[in-house]
Amino acid sequence: MTVIRTNNLPLAFTATTAAAIIGSFNAAAVYWFNPVNVGDQVSFQDSDGNLIWQGRCEVANQSQLFRFPAAVSIAGYQIPTLTSGTFYVYRS
């Protein structure tokens, strides 16, 4: 998975390799852009493997946005599953 980081812009992940990042931040939202096939999946976990958010593609090429009700404090994170599309983590 390729990690794209630019200053205070959202963190972006693509489905080419696995990613695990150490570092604390507050997450405000996640956005799964353009998952390709029905059944594709994404999983967003903290560094201990606790699930923060997961998604499953129900309609091909339909993006998903999830806003956390309150900012979620995360100390390290990983994206163990991202089968297609680009996954963004928006920081607060």
BALOBA-1460 file (C-alpha; in Angstrom, 3 decimals):
// residues 92
<rec num="1" residu="m" x="0.000" y="0.000" z="0.000"/>
<rec num="2" residu="t" x="1.380" y="3.375" z="-0.933"/>
<rec num="3" residu="v" x="1.016" y="6.122" z="1.675"/>
<rec num="4" residu="i" x="0.713" y="9.671" z="0.396"/>
<rec num="5" residu="r" x="1.394" y="12.364" z="3.044"/>
<rec num="6" residu="t" x="1.406" y="16.092" z="2.372"/>
<rec num="7" residu="n" x="1.549" y="18.503" z="5.324"/>
<rec num="8" residu="n" x="-1.907" y="18.704" z="6.949"/>
<rec num="9" residu="l" x="-3.830" y="17.202" z="4.036"/>
<rec num="10" residu="p" x="-5.644" y="13.879" z="4.502"/>
<rec num="11" residu="l" x="-3.567" y="10.723" z="4.639"/>
<rec num="12" residu="a" x="-4.141" y="8.731" z="1.451"/>
<rec num="13" residu="f" x="-3.595" y="5.004" z="0.944"/>
<rec num="14" residu="t" x="-3.718" y="2.952" z="-2.242"/>
<rec num="15" residu="a" x="-4.023" y="-0.808" z="-2.591"/>
<rec num="16" residu="t" x="-0.453" y="-1.697" z="-3.645"/>
<rec num="17" residu="t" x="1.190" y="-2.759" z="-0.330"/>
<rec num="18" residu="a" x="0.358" y="-3.080" z="3.395"/>
<rec num="19" residu="a" x="0.752" y="-0.027" z="5.645"/>
<rec num="20" residu="a" x="1.352" y="0.473" z="9.353"/>
<rec num="21" residu="i" x="2.147" y="3.914" z="10.728"/>
<rec num="22" residu="i" x="3.233" y="4.869" z="14.231"/>
<rec num="23" residu="g" x="2.159" y="8.303" z="15.400"/>
<rec num="24" residu="s" x="-0.735" y="9.905" z="17.230"/>
<rec num="25" residu="f" x="-3.434" y="12.097" z="15.702"/>
<rec num="26" residu="n" x="-7.173" y="12.727" z="15.841"/>
<rec num="27" residu="a" x="-9.264" y="11.319" z="13.001"/>
<rec num="28" residu="a" x="-12.384" y="13.224" z="11.966"/>
<rec num="29" residu="a" x="-13.499" y="11.124" z="8.985"/>
<rec num="30" residu="v" x="-12.550" y="8.384" z="6.552"/>
<rec num="31" residu="y" x="-13.325" y="8.287" z="2.837"/>
<rec num="32" residu="w" x="-13.027" y="5.236" z="0.608"/>
<rec num="33" residu="f" x="-12.836" y="6.551" z="-2.935"/>
<rec num="34" residu="n" x="-13.910" y="4.435" z="-5.873"/>
<rec num="35" residu="p" x="-13.792" y="0.811" z="-4.664"/>
<rec num="36" residu="v" x="-13.867" y="-1.144" z="-7.915"/>
<rec num="37" residu="n" x="-15.786" y="-4.393" z="-7.384"/>
<rec num="38" residu="v" x="-18.716" y="-5.540" z="-5.272"/>
<rec num="39" residu="g" x="-17.201" y="-7.389" z="-2.295"/>
<rec num="40" residu="d" x="-13.980" y="-5.330" z="-2.116"/>
<rec num="41" residu="q" x="-13.052" y="-4.457" z="1.476"/>
<rec num="42" residu="v" x="-11.106" y="-1.983" z="3.593"/>
<rec num="43" residu="s" x="-10.144" y="-2.227" z="7.265"/>
<rec num="44" residu="f" x="-8.755" y="0.643" z="9.387"/>
<rec num="45" residu="q" x="-7.275" y="-0.420" z="12.751"/>
<rec num="46" residu="d" x="-5.174" y="1.039" z="15.521"/>
<rec num="47" residu="s" x="-1.632" y="-0.270" z="16.011"/>
<rec num="48" residu="d" x="-2.922" y="-2.952" z="18.433"/>
<rec num="49" residu="g" x="-5.302" y="-4.363" z="15.803"/>
<rec num="50" residu="n" x="-8.484" y="-2.866" z="17.296"/>
<rec num="51" residu="l" x="-10.983" y="-2.068" z="14.550"/>
<rec num="52" residu="i" x="-11.700" y="1.638" z="14.021"/>
<rec num="53" residu="w" x="-13.680" y="1.373" z="10.767"/>
<rec num="54" residu="q" x="-14.297" y="-1.169" z="8.035"/>
<rec num="55" residu="g" x="-16.157" y="-1.076" z="4.756"/>
<rec num="56" residu="r" x="-17.379" y="-3.486" z="2.120"/>
<rec num="57" residu="c" x="-18.220" y="-2.428" z="-1.422"/>
<rec num="58" residu="e" x="-21.913" y="-3.083" z="-2.140"/>
<rec num="59" residu="v" x="-22.122" y="-1.142" z="-5.441"/>
<rec num="60" residu="a" x="-19.180" y="-1.037" z="-7.865"/>
<rec num="61" residu="n" x="-17.386" y="2.334" z="-8.030"/>
<rec num="62" residu="q" x="-19.511" y="3.888" z="-5.261"/>
<rec num="63" residu="s" x="-17.377" y="5.853" z="-2.768"/>
<rec num="64" residu="q" x="-18.063" y="5.772" z="0.979"/>
<rec num="65" residu="l" x="-17.637" y="8.612" z="3.499"/>
<rec num="66" residu="f" x="-17.874" y="8.142" z="7.274"/>
<rec num="67" residu="r" x="-17.608" y="11.040" z="9.721"/>
<rec num="68" residu="f" x="-16.867" y="10.116" z="13.309"/>
<rec num="69" residu="p" x="-19.380" y="11.683" z="15.759"/>
<rec num="70" residu="a" x="-16.415" y="13.061" z="17.716"/>
<rec num="71" residu="a" x="-12.757" y="13.101" z="16.736"/>
<rec num="72" residu="v" x="-11.172" y="9.706" z="17.393"/>
<rec num="73" residu="s" x="-7.757" y="9.813" z="19.048"/>
<rec num="74" residu="i" x="-5.492" y="7.252" z="17.392"/>
<rec num="75" residu="a" x="-2.031" y="6.209" z="18.544"/>
<rec num="76" residu="g" x="-0.625" y="4.372" z="15.571"/>
<rec num="77" residu="y" x="-2.731" y="2.765" z="12.871"/>
<rec num="78" residu="q" x="-2.704" y="0.196" z="10.127"/>
<rec num="79" residu="i" x="-4.667" y="-0.591" z="6.993"/>
<rec num="80" residu="p" x="-4.351" y="-4.388" z="6.817"/>
<rec num="81" residu="t" x="-6.999" y="-4.734" z="4.106"/>
<rec num="82" residu="l" x="-7.569" y="-2.464" z="1.110"/>
<rec num="83" residu="t" x="-8.516" y="-4.425" z="-1.997"/>
<rec num="84" residu="s" x="-9.198" y="-1.481" z="-4.329"/>
<rec num="85" residu="g" x="-9.669" y="2.265" z="-4.516"/>
<rec num="86" residu="t" x="-8.003" y="4.941" z="-2.420"/>
<rec num="87" residu="f" x="-8.582" y="5.260" z="1.333"/>
<rec num="88" residu="y" x="-8.307" y="8.704" z="2.939"/>
<rec num="89" residu="v" x="-8.049" y="9.510" z="6.652"/>
<rec num="90" residu="y" x="-9.034" y="13.090" z="7.476"/>
<rec num="91" residu="r" x="-7.368" y="14.523" z="10.571"/>
<rec num="92" residu="s" x="-9.055" y="17.035" z="12.862"/>
